[in-house]
Amino acid sequence: MPSSDWRAPAAYGHAHSIPAAGFAWEYLRRDDEYRRDFHRLKQKPRHDTHAQTAFTNRWGLRFRGGPGPARRSRISLLDACASA
């Protein structure tokens, strides 16, 4: 969950300089349904392509290398879906 007050304009000072993927992450990380879906996907085996495809179709994104443990940059986890 975000540690700052999402209603405070100061919390978004960086929004003017982030790329589209960064802006999408700022939006998605606050979406309860996305967070639930992501948590469920993390519980699935990496080879469960059906679950990965369903996630991709619903959210229009996919993870490079699977939805494994958090990496240094969450933005780098997101890849635009080729069919989007």
mmCIF file as gemmi writes it, N, C-alpha and C atoms, coordinates in Angstrom:
data_model
loop_
_atom_site.group_PDB
_atom_site.id
_atom_site.type_symbol
_atom_site.label_atom_id
_atom_site.label_alt_id
_atom_site.label_comp_id
_atom_site.label_asym_id
_atom_site.label_entity_id
_atom_site.label_seq_id
_atom_site.pdbx_PDB_ins_code
_atom_site.Cartn_x
_atom_site.Cartn_y
_atom_site.Cartn_z
_atom_site.occupancy
_atom_site.B_iso_or_equiv
_atom_site.pdbx_formal_charge
_atom_site.auth_seq_id
_atom_site.auth_asym_id
_atom_site.pdbx_PDB_model_num
ATOM 1 N N . MET Axp A 1 ? 0.835 -1.172 0 1 0 ? 1 A 1
ATOM 2 C CA . MET Axp A 1 ? 0 0 0 1 0 ? 1 A 1
ATOM 3 C C . MET Axp A 1 ? 0.883 1.239 0 1 0 ? 1 A 1
ATOM 4 N N . PRO Axp A 2 ? 0.442 2.294 -0.677 1 0 ? 2 A 1
ATOM 5 C CA . PRO Axp A 2 ? 1.25 3.509 -0.681 1 0 ? 2 A 1
ATOM 6 C C . PRO Axp A 2 ? 1.441 4.035 0.735 1 0 ? 2 A 1
ATOM 7 N N . SER Axp A 3 ? 2.63 4.548 1.014 1 0 ? 3 A 1
ATOM 8 C CA . SER Axp A 3 ? 2.913 5.042 2.355 1 0 ? 3 A 1
ATOM 9 C C . SER Axp A 3 ? 2.525 6.501 2.522 1 0 ? 3 A 1
ATOM 10 N N . SER Axp A 4 ? 2.272 7.215 1.429 1 0 ? 4 A 1
ATOM 11 C CA . SER Axp A 4 ? 1.901 8.615 1.53 1 0 ? 4 A 1
ATOM 12 C C . SER Axp A 4 ? 0.407 8.78 1.266 1 0 ? 4 A 1
ATOM 13 N N . ASP Axp A 5 ? -0.096 9.952 1.626 1 0 ? 5 A 1
ATOM 14 C CA . ASP Axp A 5 ? -1.512 10.259 1.417 1 0 ? 5 A 1
ATOM 15 C C . ASP Axp A 5 ? -1.746 10.48 -0.076 1 0 ? 5 A 1
ATOM 16 N N . TRP Axp A 6 ? -2.506 9.606 -0.699 1 0 ? 6 A 1
ATOM 17 C CA . TRP Axp A 6 ? -2.711 9.689 -2.145 1 0 ? 6 A 1
ATOM 18 C C . TRP Axp A 6 ? -3.501 10.93 -2.54 1 0 ? 6 A 1
ATOM 19 N N . ARG Axp A 7 ? -4.141 11.583 -1.588 1 0 ? 7 A 1
ATOM 20 C CA . ARG Axp A 7 ? -4.913 12.795 -1.888 1 0 ? 7 A 1
ATOM 21 C C . ARG Axp A 7 ? -4.049 14.05 -1.898 1 0 ? 7 A 1
ATOM 22 N N . ALA Axp A 8 ? -2.853 13.972 -1.355 1 0 ? 8 A 1
ATOM 23 C CA . ALA Axp A 8 ? -1.977 15.142 -1.251 1 0 ? 8 A 1
ATOM 24 C C . ALA Axp A 8 ? -1.275 15.407 -2.579 1 0 ? 8 A 1
ATOM 25 N N . PRO Axp A 9 ? -1.437 16.6 -3.148 1 0 ? 9 A 1
ATOM 26 C CA . PRO Axp A 9 ? -0.765 16.912 -4.421 1 0 ? 9 A 1
ATOM 27 C C . PRO Axp A 9 ? 0.748 16.723 -4.37 1 0 ? 9 A 1
ATOM 28 N N . ALA Axp A 10 ? 1.35 16.955 -3.218 1 0 ? 10 A 1
ATOM 29 C CA . ALA Axp A 10 ? 2.804 16.807 -3.097 1 0 ? 10 A 1
ATOM 30 C C . ALA Axp A 10 ? 3.256 15.368 -3.352 1 0 ? 10 A 1
ATOM 31 N N . ALA Axp A 11 ? 2.373 14.408 -3.108 1 0 ? 11 A 1
ATOM 32 C CA . ALA Axp A 11 ? 2.721 13.007 -3.319 1 0 ? 11 A 1
ATOM 33 C C . ALA Axp A 11 ? 2.871 12.673 -4.801 1 0 ? 11 A 1
ATOM 34 N N . TYR Axp A 12 ? 2.445 13.58 -5.678 1 0 ? 12 A 1
ATOM 35 C CA . TYR Axp A 12 ? 2.475 13.324 -7.115 1 0 ? 12 A 1
ATOM 36 C C . TYR Axp A 12 ? 3.391 14.273 -7.872 1 0 ? 12 A 1
ATOM 37 N N . GLY Axp A 13 ? 4.279 14.927 -7.171 1 0 ? 13 A 1
ATOM 38 C CA . GLY Axp A 13 ? 5.217 15.831 -7.835 1 0 ? 13 A 1
ATOM 39 C C . GLY Axp A 13 ? 6.025 15.13 -8.908 1 0 ? 13 A 1
ATOM 40 N N . HIS Axp A 14 ? 6.326 13.869 -8.693 1 0 ? 14 A 1
ATOM 41 C CA . HIS Axp A 14 ? 7.125 13.098 -9.657 1 0 ? 14 A 1
ATOM 42 C C . HIS Axp A 14 ? 6.322 12.682 -10.887 1 0 ? 14 A 1
ATOM 43 N N . ALA Axp A 15 ? 5.011 12.814 -10.864 1 0 ? 15 A 1
ATOM 44 C CA . ALA Axp A 15 ? 4.158 12.313 -11.947 1 0 ? 15 A 1
ATOM 45 C C . ALA Axp A 15 ? 4.406 13.026 -13.275 1 0 ? 15 A 1
ATOM 46 N N . HIS Axp A 16 ? 4.947 14.224 -13.22 1 0 ? 16 A 1
ATOM 47 C CA . HIS Axp A 16 ? 5.212 14.958 -14.46 1 0 ? 16 A 1
ATOM 48 C C . HIS Axp A 16 ? 6.38 14.377 -15.243 1 0 ? 16 A 1
ATOM 49 N N . SER Axp A 17 ? 7.213 13.607 -14.585 1 0 ? 17 A 1
ATOM 50 C CA . SER Axp A 17 ? 8.418 13.125 -15.256 1 0 ? 17 A 1
ATOM 51 C C . SER Axp A 17 ? 8.493 11.604 -15.394 1 0 ? 17 A 1
ATOM 52 N N . ILE Axp A 18 ? 7.422 10.895 -15.064 1 0 ? 18 A 1
ATOM 53 C CA . ILE Axp A 18 ? 7.488 9.439 -15.195 1 0 ? 18 A 1
ATOM 54 C C . ILE Axp A 18 ? 6.914 8.991 -16.541 1 0 ? 18 A 1
ATOM 55 N N . PRO Axp A 19 ? 7.416 7.887 -17.071 1 0 ? 19 A 1
ATOM 56 C CA . PRO Axp A 19 ? 6.898 7.37 -18.345 1 0 ? 19 A 1
ATOM 57 C C . PRO Axp A 19 ? 5.51 6.754 -18.154 1 0 ? 19 A 1
ATOM 58 N N . ALA Axp A 20 ? 4.879 6.418 -19.247 1 0 ? 20 A 1
ATOM 59 C CA . ALA Axp A 20 ? 3.529 5.851 -19.203 1 0 ? 20 A 1
ATOM 60 C C . ALA Axp A 20 ? 3.463 4.608 -18.32 1 0 ? 20 A 1
ATOM 61 N N . ALA Axp A 21 ? 4.473 3.743 -18.387 1 0 ? 21 A 1
ATOM 62 C CA . ALA Axp A 21 ? 4.466 2.534 -17.561 1 0 ? 21 A 1
ATOM 63 C C . ALA Axp A 21 ? 4.5 2.89 -16.078 1 0 ? 21 A 1
ATOM 64 N N . GLY Axp A 22 ? 5.222 3.932 -15.73 1 0 ? 22 A 1
ATOM 65 C CA . GLY Axp A 22 ? 5.27 4.372 -14.338 1 0 ? 22 A 1
ATOM 66 C C . GLY Axp A 22 ? 3.936 4.919 -13.879 1 0 ? 22 A 1
ATOM 67 N N . PHE Axp A 23 ? 3.28 5.658 -14.734 1 0 ? 23 A 1
ATOM 68 C CA . PHE Axp A 23 ? 1.962 6.188 -14.401 1 0 ? 23 A 1
ATOM 69 C C . PHE Axp A 23 ? 0.963 5.044 -14.235 1 0 ? 23 A 1
ATOM 70 N N . ALA Axp A 24 ? 1.044 4.054 -15.129 1 0 ? 24 A 1
ATOM 71 C CA . ALA Axp A 24 ? 0.155 2.888 -15.031 1 0 ? 24 A 1
ATOM 72 C C . ALA Axp A 24 ? 0.376 2.155 -13.712 1 0 ? 24 A 1
ATOM 73 N N . TRP Axp A 25 ? 1.633 2.019 -13.305 1 0 ? 25 A 1
ATOM 74 C CA . TRP Axp A 25 ? 1.922 1.356 -12.035 1 0 ? 25 A 1
ATOM 75 C C . TRP Axp A 25 ? 1.326 2.132 -10.866 1 0 ? 25 A 1
ATOM 76 N N . GLU Axp A 26 ? 1.441 3.457 -10.889 1 0 ? 26 A 1
ATOM 77 C CA . GLU Axp A 26 ? 0.87 4.279 -9.821 1 0 ? 26 A 1
ATOM 78 C C . GLU Axp A 26 ? -0.639 4.037 -9.706 1 0 ? 26 A 1
ATOM 79 N N . TYR Axp A 27 ? -1.292 3.857 -10.83 1 0 ? 27 A 1
ATOM 80 C CA . TYR Axp A 27 ? -2.732 3.604 -10.841 1 0 ? 27 A 1
ATOM 81 C C . TYR Axp A 27 ? -3.035 2.177 -10.371 1 0 ? 27 A 1
ATOM 82 N N . LEU Axp A 28 ? -2.352 1.205 -10.958 1 0 ? 28 A 1
ATOM 83 C CA . LEU Axp A 28 ? -2.637 -0.2 -10.652 1 0 ? 28 A 1
ATOM 84 C C . LEU Axp A 28 ? -2.363 -0.574 -9.205 1 0 ? 28 A 1
ATOM 85 N N . ARG Axp A 29 ? -1.297 -0.043 -8.642 1 0 ? 29 A 1
ATOM 86 C CA . ARG Axp A 29 ? -0.939 -0.461 -7.286 1 0 ? 29 A 1
ATOM 87 C C . ARG Axp A 29 ? -1.97 -0.041 -6.249 1 0 ? 29 A 1
ATOM 88 N N . ARG Axp A 30 ? -2.884 0.813 -6.624 1 0 ? 30 A 1
ATOM 89 C CA . ARG Axp A 30 ? -3.95 1.245 -5.716 1 0 ? 30 A 1
ATOM 90 C C . ARG Axp A 30 ? -5.266 0.5 -5.964 1 0 ? 30 A 1
ATOM 91 N N . ASP Axp A 31 ? -5.322 -0.296 -7.016 1 0 ? 31 A 1
ATOM 92 C CA . ASP Axp A 31 ? -6.552 -0.993 -7.397 1 0 ? 31 A 1
ATOM 93 C C . ASP Axp A 31 ? -6.668 -2.302 -6.624 1 0 ? 31 A 1
ATOM 94 N N . ASP Axp A 32 ? -7.685 -2.4 -5.774 1 0 ? 32 A 1
ATOM 95 C CA . ASP Axp A 32 ? -7.851 -3.592 -4.936 1 0 ? 32 A 1
ATOM 96 C C . ASP Axp A 32 ? -8.021 -4.871 -5.75 1 0 ? 32 A 1
ATOM 97 N N . GLU Axp A 33 ? -8.774 -4.808 -6.84 1 0 ? 33 A 1
ATOM 98 C CA . GLU Axp A 33 ? -8.975 -6.013 -7.66 1 0 ? 33 A 1
ATOM 99 C C . GLU Axp A 33 ? -7.662 -6.464 -8.301 1 0 ? 33 A 1
ATOM 100 N N . TYR Axp A 34 ? -6.874 -5.511 -8.788 1 0 ? 34 A 1
ATOM 101 C CA . TYR Axp A 34 ? -5.574 -5.856 -9.365 1 0 ? 34 A 1
ATOM 102 C C . TYR Axp A 34 ? -4.688 -6.512 -8.307 1 0 ? 34 A 1
ATOM 103 N N . ARG Axp A 35 ? -4.668 -5.936 -7.121 1 0 ? 35 A 1
ATOM 104 C CA . ARG Axp A 35 ? -3.832 -6.475 -6.049 1 0 ? 35 A 1
ATOM 105 C C . ARG Axp A 35 ? -4.255 -7.897 -5.688 1 0 ? 35 A 1
ATOM 106 N N . ARG Axp A 36 ? -5.564 -8.147 -5.647 1 0 ? 36 A 1
ATOM 107 C CA . ARG Axp A 36 ? -6.046 -9.509 -5.365 1 0 ? 36 A 1
ATOM 108 C C . ARG Axp A 36 ? -5.646 -10.467 -6.483 1 0 ? 36 A 1
ATOM 109 N N . ASP Axp A 37 ? -5.863 -10.046 -7.737 1 0 ? 37 A 1
ATOM 110 C CA . ASP Axp A 37 ? -5.498 -10.901 -8.874 1 0 ? 37 A 1
ATOM 111 C C . ASP Axp A 37 ? -3.998 -11.193 -8.882 1 0 ? 37 A 1
ATOM 112 N N . PHE Axp A 38 ? -3.192 -10.174 -8.625 1 0 ? 38 A 1
ATOM 113 C CA . PHE Axp A 38 ? -1.744 -10.364 -8.606 1 0 ? 38 A 1
ATOM 114 C C . PHE Axp A 38 ? -1.352 -11.34 -7.503 1 0 ? 38 A 1
ATOM 115 N N . HIS Axp A 39 ? -1.947 -11.188 -6.325 1 0 ? 39 A 1
ATOM 116 C CA . HIS Axp A 39 ? -1.638 -12.093 -5.21 1 0 ? 39 A 1
ATOM 117 C C . HIS Axp A 39 ? -2.006 -13.537 -5.57 1 0 ? 39 A 1
ATOM 118 N N . ARG Axp A 40 ? -3.172 -13.72 -6.194 1 0 ? 40 A 1
ATOM 119 C CA . ARG Axp A 40 ? -3.578 -15.072 -6.615 1 0 ? 40 A 1
ATOM 120 C C . ARG Axp A 40 ? -2.606 -15.628 -7.658 1 0 ? 40 A 1
ATOM 121 N N . LEU Axp A 41 ? -2.181 -14.784 -8.593 1 0 ? 41 A 1
ATOM 122 C CA . LEU Axp A 41 ? -1.262 -15.241 -9.631 1 0 ? 41 A 1
ATOM 123 C C . LEU Axp A 41 ? 0.08 -15.645 -9.027 1 0 ? 41 A 1
ATOM 124 N N . LYS Axp A 42 ? 0.551 -14.916 -8.032 1 0 ? 42 A 1
ATOM 125 C CA . LYS Axp A 42 ? 1.824 -15.265 -7.38 1 0 ? 42 A 1
ATOM 126 C C . LYS Axp A 42 ? 1.751 -16.627 -6.701 1 0 ? 42 A 1
ATOM 127 N N . GLN Axp A 43 ? 0.558 -17.05 -6.294 1 0 ? 43 A 1
ATOM 128 C CA . GLN Axp A 43 ? 0.404 -18.335 -5.614 1 0 ? 43 A 1
ATOM 129 C C . GLN Axp A 43 ? 0.402 -19.507 -6.587 1 0 ? 43 A 1
ATOM 130 N N . LYS Axp A 44 ? 0.219 -19.223 -7.872 1 0 ? 44 A 1
ATOM 131 C CA . LYS Axp A 44 ? 0.177 -20.274 -8.895 1 0 ? 44 A 1
ATOM 132 C C . LYS Axp A 44 ? 1.586 -20.69 -9.287 1 0 ? 44 A 1
ATOM 133 N N . PRO Axp A 45 ? 1.734 -21.926 -9.772 1 0 ? 45 A 1
ATOM 134 C CA . PRO Axp A 45 ? 3.047 -22.35 -10.295 1 0 ? 45 A 1
ATOM 135 C C . PRO Axp A 45 ? 3.415 -21.51 -11.517 1 0 ? 45 A 1
ATOM 136 N N . ARG Axp A 46 ? 4.691 -21.269 -11.712 1 0 ? 46 A 1
ATOM 137 C CA . ARG Axp A 46 ? 5.152 -20.45 -12.848 1 0 ? 46 A 1
ATOM 138 C C . ARG Axp A 46 ? 4.72 -21.02 -14.193 1 0 ? 46 A 1
ATOM 139 N N . HIS Axp A 47 ? 4.55 -22.308 -14.28 1 0 ? 47 A 1
ATOM 140 C CA . HIS Axp A 47 ? 4.196 -22.926 -15.56 1 0 ? 47 A 1
ATOM 141 C C . HIS Axp A 47 ? 2.691 -22.93 -15.811 1 0 ? 47 A 1
ATOM 142 N N . ASP Axp A 48 ? 1.903 -22.293 -14.956 1 0 ? 48 A 1
ATOM 143 C CA . ASP Axp A 48 ? 0.455 -22.223 -15.149 1 0 ? 48 A 1
ATOM 144 C C . ASP Axp A 48 ? 0.142 -21.131 -16.18 1 0 ? 48 A 1
ATOM 145 N N . THR Axp A 49 ? 0.285 -21.505 -17.448 1 0 ? 49 A 1
ATOM 146 C CA . THR Axp A 49 ? 0.096 -20.52 -18.514 1 0 ? 49 A 1
ATOM 147 C C . THR Axp A 49 ? -1.353 -20.059 -18.617 1 0 ? 49 A 1
ATOM 148 N N . HIS Axp A 50 ? -2.293 -20.892 -18.208 1 0 ? 50 A 1
ATOM 149 C CA . HIS Axp A 50 ? -3.701 -20.475 -18.236 1 0 ? 50 A 1
ATOM 150 C C . HIS Axp A 50 ? -3.918 -19.284 -17.307 1 0 ? 50 A 1
ATOM 151 N N . ALA Axp A 51 ? -3.393 -19.35 -16.086 1 0 ? 51 A 1
ATOM 152 C CA . ALA Axp A 51 ? -3.536 -18.252 -15.121 1 0 ? 51 A 1
ATOM 153 C C . ALA Axp A 51 ? -2.822 -17.001 -15.622 1 0 ? 51 A 1
ATOM 154 N N . GLN Axp A 52 ? -1.634 -17.171 -16.199 1 0 ? 52 A 1
ATOM 155 C CA . GLN Axp A 52 ? -0.887 -16.023 -16.715 1 0 ? 52 A 1
ATOM 156 C C . GLN Axp A 52 ? -1.622 -15.368 -17.88 1 0 ? 52 A 1
ATOM 157 N N . THR Axp A 53 ? -2.196 -16.18 -18.764 1 0 ? 53 A 1
ATOM 158 C CA . THR Axp A 53 ? -2.943 -15.649 -19.9 1 0 ? 53 A 1
ATOM 159 C C . THR Axp A 53 ? -4.197 -14.907 -19.429 1 0 ? 53 A 1
ATOM 160 N N . ALA Axp A 54 ? -4.902 -15.467 -18.457 1 0 ? 54 A 1
ATOM 161 C CA . ALA Axp A 54 ? -6.091 -14.805 -17.926 1 0 ? 54 A 1
ATOM 162 C C . ALA Axp A 54 ? -5.732 -13.456 -17.312 1 0 ? 54 A 1
ATOM 163 N N . PHE Axp A 55 ? -4.621 -13.413 -16.581 1 0 ? 55 A 1
ATOM 164 C CA . PHE Axp A 55 ? -4.172 -12.159 -15.974 1 0 ? 55 A 1
ATOM 165 C C . PHE Axp A 55 ? -3.828 -11.138 -17.061 1 0 ? 55 A 1
ATOM 166 N N . THR Axp A 56 ? -3.088 -11.584 -18.066 1 0 ? 56 A 1
ATOM 167 C CA . THR Axp A 56 ? -2.715 -10.714 -19.18 1 0 ? 56 A 1
ATOM 168 C C . THR Axp A 56 ? -3.947 -10.171 -19.889 1 0 ? 56 A 1
ATOM 169 N N . ASN Axp A 57 ? -4.899 -11.029 -20.155 1 0 ? 57 A 1
ATOM 170 C CA . ASN Axp A 57 ? -6.115 -10.59 -20.846 1 0 ? 57 A 1
ATOM 171 C C . ASN Axp A 57 ? -6.92 -9.601 -20.019 1 0 ? 57 A 1
ATOM 172 N N . ARG Axp A 58 ? -6.976 -9.818 -18.727 1 0 ? 58 A 1
ATOM 173 C CA . ARG Axp A 58 ? -7.771 -8.919 -17.877 1 0 ? 58 A 1
ATOM 174 C C . ARG Axp A 58 ? -7.112 -7.555 -17.704 1 0 ? 58 A 1
ATOM 175 N N . TRP Axp A 59 ? -5.799 -7.541 -17.444 1 0 ? 59 A 1
ATOM 176 C CA . TRP Axp A 59 ? -5.131 -6.297 -17.095 1 0 ? 59 A 1
ATOM 177 C C . TRP Axp A 59 ? -4.332 -5.682 -18.242 1 0 ? 59 A 1
ATOM 178 N N . GLY Axp A 60 ? -4.182 -6.391 -19.348 1 0 ? 60 A 1
ATOM 179 C CA . GLY Axp A 60 ? -3.473 -5.838 -20.494 1 0 ? 60 A 1
ATOM 180 C C . GLY Axp A 60 ? -1.984 -5.696 -20.275 1 0 ? 60 A 1
ATOM 181 N N . LEU Axp A 61 ? -1.415 -6.523 -19.403 1 0 ? 61 A 1
ATOM 182 C CA . LEU Axp A 61 ? 0.021 -6.489 -19.164 1 0 ? 61 A 1
ATOM 183 C C . LEU Axp A 61 ? 0.5 -7.874 -18.825 1 0 ? 61 A 1
ATOM 184 N N . ARG Axp A 62 ? 1.802 -8.021 -18.855 1 0 ? 62 A 1
ATOM 185 C CA . ARG Axp A 62 ? 2.41 -9.299 -18.502 1 0 ? 62 A 1
ATOM 186 C C . ARG Axp A 62 ? 3.719 -9.012 -17.783 1 0 ? 62 A 1
ATOM 187 N N . PHE Axp A 63 ? 4.267 -10.051 -17.166 1 0 ? 63 A 1
ATOM 188 C CA . PHE Axp A 63 ? 5.498 -9.91 -16.403 1 0 ? 63 A 1
ATOM 189 C C . PHE Axp A 63 ? 6.633 -10.595 -17.125 1 0 ? 63 A 1
ATOM 190 N N . ARG Axp A 64 ? 7.729 -9.893 -17.275 1 0 ? 64 A 1
ATOM 191 C CA . ARG Axp A 64 ? 8.922 -10.513 -17.839 1 0 ? 64 A 1
ATOM 192 C C . ARG Axp A 64 ? 9.461 -11.465 -16.794 1 0 ? 64 A 1
ATOM 193 N N . GLY Axp A 65 ? 9.587 -12.726 -17.125 1 0 ? 65 A 1
ATOM 194 C CA . GLY Axp A 65 ? 10.133 -13.696 -16.19 1 0 ? 65 A 1
ATOM 195 C C . GLY Axp A 65 ? 9.152 -14.151 -15.132 1 0 ? 65 A 1
ATOM 196 N N . GLY Axp A 66 ? 7.878 -13.85 -15.272 1 0 ? 66 A 1
ATOM 197 C CA . GLY Axp A 66 ? 6.871 -14.283 -14.311 1 0 ? 66 A 1
ATOM 198 C C . GLY Axp A 66 ? 6.706 -13.316 -13.151 1 0 ? 66 A 1
ATOM 199 N N . PRO Axp A 67 ? 5.653 -13.491 -12.362 1 0 ? 67 A 1
ATOM 200 C CA . PRO Axp A 67 ? 5.364 -12.585 -11.258 1 0 ? 67 A 1
ATOM 201 C C . PRO Axp A 67 ? 6.081 -12.976 -9.975 1 0 ? 67 A 1
ATOM 202 N N . GLY Axp A 68 ? 7.345 -13.248 -10.075 1 0 ? 68 A 1
ATOM 203 C CA . GLY Axp A 68 ? 8.126 -13.688 -8.924 1 0 ? 68 A 1
ATOM 204 C C . GLY Axp A 68 ? 8.326 -12.589 -7.899 1 0 ? 68 A 1
ATOM 205 N N . PRO Axp A 69 ? 9.275 -12.763 -7.01 1 0 ? 69 A 1
ATOM 206 C CA . PRO Axp A 69 ? 9.521 -11.784 -5.95 1 0 ? 69 A 1
ATOM 207 C C . PRO Axp A 69 ? 9.778 -10.399 -6.528 1 0 ? 69 A 1
ATOM 208 N N . ALA Axp A 70 ? 9.467 -9.396 -5.76 1 0 ? 70 A 1
ATOM 209 C CA . ALA Axp A 70 ? 9.652 -8.012 -6.21 1 0 ? 70 A 1
ATOM 210 C C . ALA Axp A 70 ? 11.099 -7.777 -6.621 1 0 ? 70 A 1
ATOM 211 N N . ARG Axp A 71 ? 11.261 -7.05 -7.672 1 0 ? 71 A 1
ATOM 212 C CA . ARG Axp A 71 ? 12.593 -6.708 -8.154 1 0 ? 71 A 1
ATOM 213 C C . ARG Axp A 71 ? 12.909 -5.273 -7.745 1 0 ? 71 A 1
ATOM 214 N N . ARG Axp A 72 ? 14.068 -4.776 -8.144 1 0 ? 72 A 1
ATOM 215 C CA . ARG Axp A 72 ? 14.462 -3.423 -7.75 1 0 ? 72 A 1
ATOM 216 C C . ARG Axp A 72 ? 13.443 -2.384 -8.192 1 0 ? 72 A 1
ATOM 217 N N . SER Axp A 73 ? 12.976 -2.445 -9.406 1 0 ? 73 A 1
ATOM 218 C CA . SER Axp A 73 ? 12.031 -1.461 -9.913 1 0 ? 73 A 1
ATOM 219 C C . SER Axp A 73 ? 10.742 -2.162 -10.314 1 0 ? 73 A 1
ATOM 220 N N . ARG Axp A 74 ? 9.673 -1.805 -9.675 1 0 ? 74 A 1
ATOM 221 C CA . ARG Axp A 74 ? 8.393 -2.418 -10.025 1 0 ? 74 A 1
ATOM 222 C C . ARG Axp A 74 ? 7.99 -2.058 -11.438 1 0 ? 74 A 1
ATOM 223 N N . ILE Axp A 75 ? 8.343 -0.883 -11.875 1 0 ? 75 A 1
ATOM 224 C CA . ILE Axp A 75 ? 7.992 -0.468 -13.24 1 0 ? 75 A 1
ATOM 225 C C . ILE Axp A 75 ? 8.615 -1.405 -14.252 1 0 ? 75 A 1
ATOM 226 N N . SER Axp A 76 ? 9.829 -1.877 -14 1 0 ? 76 A 1
ATOM 227 C CA . SER Axp A 76 ? 10.475 -2.764 -14.952 1 0 ? 76 A 1
ATOM 228 C C . SER Axp A 76 ? 9.79 -4.117 -15.03 1 0 ? 76 A 1
ATOM 229 N N . LEU Axp A 77 ? 8.952 -4.445 -14.05 1 0 ? 77 A 1
ATOM 230 C CA . LEU Axp A 77 ? 8.198 -5.699 -14.091 1 0 ? 77 A 1
ATOM 231 C C . LEU Axp A 77 ? 7.125 -5.666 -15.172 1 0 ? 77 A 1
ATOM 232 N N . LEU Axp A 78 ? 6.637 -4.48 -15.466 1 0 ? 78 A 1
ATOM 233 C CA . LEU Axp A 78 ? 5.499 -4.372 -16.37 1 0 ? 78 A 1
ATOM 234 C C . LEU Axp A 78 ? 5.977 -4.304 -17.808 1 0 ? 78 A 1
ATOM 235 N N . ASP Axp A 79 ? 5.282 -5.016 -18.642 1 0 ? 79 A 1
ATOM 236 C CA . ASP Axp A 79 ? 5.533 -5.02 -20.064 1 0 ? 79 A 1
ATOM 237 C C . ASP Axp A 79 ? 4.194 -4.78 -20.73 1 0 ? 79 A 1
ATOM 238 N N . ALA Axp A 80 ? 4.122 -3.897 -21.664 1 0 ? 80 A 1
ATOM 239 C CA . ALA Axp A 80 ? 2.864 -3.669 -22.364 1 0 ? 80 A 1
ATOM 240 C C . ALA Axp A 80 ? 2.471 -4.939 -23.111 1 0 ? 80 A 1
ATOM 241 N N . CYS Axp A 81 ? 1.224 -5.285 -23.057 1 0 ? 81 A 1
ATOM 242 C CA . CYS Axp A 81 ? 0.733 -6.466 -23.756 1 0 ? 81 A 1
ATOM 243 C C . CYS Axp A 81 ? 0.781 -6.204 -25.259 1 0 ? 81 A 1
ATOM 244 N N . ALA Axp A 82 ? 1.291 -7.129 -26.001 1 0 ? 82 A 1
ATOM 245 C CA . ALA Axp A 82 ? 1.436 -6.948 -27.45 1 0 ? 82 A 1
ATOM 246 C C . ALA Axp A 82 ? 0.093 -6.744 -28.137 1 0 ? 82 A 1
ATOM 247 N N . SER Axp A 83 ? -0.977 -7.297 -27.566 1 0 ? 83 A 1
ATOM 248 C CA . SER Axp A 83 ? -2.281 -7.172 -28.206 1 0 ? 83 A 1
ATOM 249 C C . SER Axp A 83 ? -3.04 -5.948 -27.743 1 0 ? 83 A 1
ATOM 250 N N . ALA Axp A 84 ? -2.485 -5.186 -26.814 1 0 ? 84 A 1
ATOM 251 C CA . ALA Axp A 84 ? -3.192 -4.006 -26.274 1 0 ? 84 A 1
ATOM 252 C C . ALA Axp A 84 ? -3.226 -2.871 -27.256 1 0 ? 84 A 1
